[in-house]
Every structure is written in structure tokens, then in C-alpha cells.
Amino acid sequence: MVRPLSARLAQAIRPRRVPQSHPRLQQQRFASSTPSTEEVQKKAQDALAAAQKGLGQALETGKKALGPVGEKAATMLGSYREPLGYNFAVFREVLKQVYVAERLQPPPISAFSSVYSSLWAQARSPQYWRNLLRSGDLTKVGIYALEAYGIFKIGEIIGRRSLVGYNIQ
């Protein structure tokens, strides 16, 4: 049986009772160590000072690298220099917290060695190559190898800063 629209809307709008939970099922609240406001302010001031120092060094480097254009860009910042430095420091601190919270550290060396040893063992096995040939995946592996080689060559060209050979003067 289909209820009319007004009945369905009335049920959706009607306040629901929140069930009383059993005392044993309630979550325990543990004491947390929240830093004092003085500590937080000191940390913010230290971050601001470090950001201003880093921004000042970056501006000086930009002035030197870009010449008169860099000097003009630095003077155009004017009063925005301090807020930009502070926002940069806050952004950096947030990224540090995300890095730690999400466990974004690189994998250990043992993980790399195990992966490469298994790949090397497969590459030396004739049975693996026969299976690739039978299944038709050999073309896919060849395309992946060609992509890797192309990326390597592009990196080599960028490293040389020349399309062919090295610029020797």
C-alpha cells in the first residue's frame, strides 16, 4: 500500500525520540592535554617570524634573479608582505599536521627491495614470458616499457637543457 504524499512528509518532519542509551554503552571521555593559550600564541609568533624570514629571503632571491622586475614585484607587495608570510606559515603547519595524521611517510627501504626482487625473479623466469605471450598481455607490457623509456628520455632532455647533445662552449 502506498501512503499519500502528505503522510510521508508528516512522518519525515515529525521529531523523533532520541533513545536513552545504557550507562555502560556511553563513551568514556578521557582527559586531553590541550595547550594553553600562551603556548599557542608563542607557537604562532614563532611561525610568523620564521615565515617572515623565509619570505624575506625568497623576495631577496627573487630580486637578484629577476633584476629590476623582481624589485618592482617586491615593492608591489607592500603591506601584503606580512599577511602573506603568516598565511604561508599557517598553511605549512596545517600540511605538517595532515602529513603526520595521514601517515604520508614514504615506504621503508625493505618494501622497495622486496618489490624489486619479486619483479626481477619474474623477469628472469621463462615461464612468465610464455604466459604473457599466451594471454596477449605482452603488448601491454611492451607499451608500459615504451612509456617508461619515453619518460626517461624526456627527463634526460630536460637535464641536458638541450634536445640533442650537450651545449658545450
Salt bridges, closest charged atoms under 4 A:
ASP46 OD2 - LYS42 NZ 3.15
GLU60 OE2 - LYS63 NZ 3.52
GLU93 OE2 - LYS96 NZ 3.39
GLU156 OE1 - LYS153 NZ 2.80
GLU156 OE1 - ARG160 NH1 3.84
